[in-house]
């Protein structure tokens, strides 16, 4: 598949890769550097093991000849999420080569996004550390997102991954975004059965921090995190008021809830931006261990890259 046409058509590029032409070209430069490092490292390793003479880049050429062909290939997979049979047909290779190339270039794409410092943070274990990690952000908005998976064959796995909320089998992640819609933190991928607040408590222990965050740092949640004010009293939590059983909210409470929703919608926009990549919105089919988590973190990184490129 030739990408020359897409390089002249911004709409087509966004439809096939989720990126504009300038974003694709800029990312291609960084991706090329990572690819060069990978090939050089592999060459040195193989040279120690054998009497290899051929330098990186030598030998038979495949269908993906340039750095931009390879980047387009892996972005096309993330954006359109075709089967490997279709990938092979579109790019002129068999399905096995399509599968191998996806798993070859995906770690390179993740490293490229990591080098540009736009991947969401993963290893944060306290609420104190969460605020310290982003000192320039005053408001952090939290939500959880689910994505469908194929129905597991094992009965125990079926129970763990069945989401009563979505009425299907899913995987779930906690997301913390700022008002700029950038995804700052992505929690580990867990079973769809797990409650949103239960996932949050597992990721952030309820022990009181040594130094509470300043009062002007606010933590916005929805009613799925009911009880967070009690378990984390040092947080300045802003949460909508729940309608009382058998009663109604006052007009003032409705106005406040509407204002809160106007702020919290930013995290919904962020999640919607990530789910432009169909690998995290269609039913997930890939069975390689850990790839469901990798797909989510890379999709978040690509969304952040798009935001920071504007």
N, C-alpha and C positions, 0 to 999 in steps of 0.2 A: 504493500500500500504506500503510495507516494503522499507526502505531507505538504508538497508545494502549494496545492490549492488551499489547504487550511491556513497556511502562513499568510495568505492574501485575504482571508475572510475571517474577521474577528468573530462573527456570529457562529460560523461553522466550527471554529476552534473551541469556543466555549461549549458548544453542544457535544463535542467529541472528547474533550479533555477537562472541561470545567475551568479553563484558564483563558485569558485573553492572549492575543499574539505577543504583546510585549512581555507579559508575565511568563509565557512559555519560553521565549528567547532568553530572558534573564535566568530563569531556573535551569535552562539547558547549559549555560556556562558553568554553573556550580555542579550540576550533575556530571558534566564532562570531566571536571577535576576529580570527582570521586571515582568515576569509572577508570580514569588513568591511574589513580592510586591503587585501585583494586587489581588492575591488570599487572602493574609493576610488582606488587606484593606477591601475586600468584606466580609470576615469572621467577622471582627470586626463590620462592619456596620450592618450586619444581626443579630449579637449577641445582639446589642442594641435594635433592633426592635422585637426580639422574644426570645424564650428559646432554640435556636439552640444549640446542643451539639456536632455535628460532626465537626471535624477540617478540614482545607483545605486539599484536596487530598483524602478525604474519599468518600465512596459511589460508585455507579456504574461506571465502567470504559468505556470510549468511544473508538472509533477506533484510536484516536490520543492520545496515552498513554504517550509518553515522550515529553520533551521540544523540542527535535530535530524533532520529528514527526510533532509537531505543527508549528515549524519554516519552515520545508519543505513544509507543506501544504500551508501556506500563500505565500511563495516565488514561489511555483509552479503556484499559481493563478496569480501573478504579471508577471512572465516570460512567461507563455503559454496562459494566459487569456482564459481558457475554459469556457463553460457555466456551470451553477451550476448543471445541469443534468449530465454532463460529470464529474465534480468534485466529485459528489456523487458516481458515478459508479466507478471511479478510487480509491477513498478512502473508499469505503464500507459504505456509509451512504446515506440518502435520500437528495434530492436537498435543502429542507428547512434547514436541519442541515448544509449542505455545505455553504449556504448563511449566516447563523448565525455565523458559525465559521470564515468565511472570515471577517465579520464585527466585530467580537470579537478580532481577532488577529491582524488586521491591525493597530489599535491605539497602541497596544503593540509594534509592529515593528517600528512605527514612534517614539515612546518614546525611544526605544532602540537606534535608530540611532541618536536621539537628545542627548542622554546621552554621546554618543561617539563624539559629536561635529562635525559631518560631514554633517548635513543637510544644504542646502543652506540658506543664510539669507533671511528673508522675509520683515521685518519691517525696511526698509531703505527709507527715505523720501527726502533726498537731495543728490546731487552729491558730496558735501563736505563730508557727512557722509559715502558715498560709498567708497571713497578713505581712509578715516580714519579707516574704518572697516578692511581694508586689507593693512596695512602699508608695508608688505613685498612684495606686488605685484606691479610691475612697469607698466605692461601692462594689461589693462582690455579690453576684447573683447565682444562686445554686438551683439546680434541677437535675432530674435523672431522665435518661432517654433509653428507650427500648428499640431493638431491631429484630425482625423475625429471623428464625432459623428453621432448617428442616426438622421435622419431627424425629427425635432420637428413637432408635430401635430398642434400646434398653429401657425397661419400665421405670427404674429409679431415676434415670436421666430425664425421662419424660416428666416425672413429677417435679423434679428440681427446676426444669426449664419452662414449665407451663405457667404463663402469666394470666391470672384471673382478670386482670385489668384489660389486657389485649385479647383475651380468649384465644390465645395461640402460644406456641413455643417461641421464646425470645431469649436474647441476651441483653444485659443492662449495664449502663455506665453512669457514674455521677459526673456531672459537668459543672464547673464554676467559671463563669464569664464575667467580664467587666462591662461597663456601660458602653464601651466602644465595640461590643460584640465579639471581642477577641476571646478565645477559649484559653483560660489561664491554667486550669487544672483539669485533668482527665483521670477519673478513678479507674481501678482495675475492672476488667470485664467479669461480670458475675451472672448467676442464673436469673432468669426472668421472674422466678417466684419470689425472690428476695424483695423486701419492702424498701422503698427509697430511703427512708430514714434509718432503717437497719443497716443498709450499705454505708451510709454516712458515718454512723457510730463505729462501725468496724474500721473505717479508714481514719477516723479522727477520734482518739480516746477521749473520754469525758473527764479525765483528770484536769484539775484547774492548772492553768499555765502559771509560770513564775511571774510573768509580766503581762497583764491583760492589754488588749489593743486599745488605742486611743478611742474616745467616745465618738469622734467624727468618722470612724471607720464602721460602715454598716453592712449587715449581712441580710440579704433579701431572700426569702423562701416562700413556697406556697404551702397549702394546708397538708401536703403530704409529709411535712416535717413537723407536725404537731408534737409538742413536747420538747422542742429544742431549747426554748427559753428556760425550762426547768433544768435540763441536763447540762446546758452551757450558759450559766447565768452571767458569765463575763462577756458574752457576745452581745453586741447591739443589734438584736434581731428585729427585722421589720417583716411582719406576716399579716396577711389579710384576716379579718374577723370572720369566724365561722357563723353561719346562720343558726340560731338556737333552735333546739327541737321544739316544734309546736309554736314557734314564734317567728318574728321577722326582724331583720336588721333595721336600725334607725336610718333616716336619710343621711345623717352625718357619717355613719358607718359605711353606708353604700358609697358615698363620695370618697372616703378614705380608701376603701377597697379598690375603687376605680383608679385612684392615683397610684396605688401600689402596683396594680396590674400594668399601668403605663410604663413603669420602670422594669418590672419583671419580664415584659414581653421581649426585652433585648436578648435574654438568654434563649427564648423561643426562636428568635431570628437567627441566633448563632447556631442552634441545633438544626434549623432549616437549611442554613448555609452548608453545614457539614453533610447533610443528607442530599445535597445536590449530587453527591457521588453515590451512585446506585449500589455500590458494593456494601454500603451500610443502610440502604433503604429497601432494597429487594431482599427476598428470602436468601439468607447466606448459605452457600453450598460447599464452600471449601472446607475440607476435613483435616487439613494439616494442623498439628498442635500449635496453639498460640497465634494462628493467623487471624482469627476473629478479633483479637486484641490489637494486633499490628494494623489491620485494616482500619480500625477506628482511630488510632493515634495518627496514622498518616493522613486520613481524611480530615482530621482536625488541623493538622499541620498545613495542609493545602488550603483550607479555609483561612487560616491565619495569614498565610502567604498572600492570598488574594487581598485581604484587608490591608495589610501593610504595604502593598504595592500600589494602592490607589493614590 
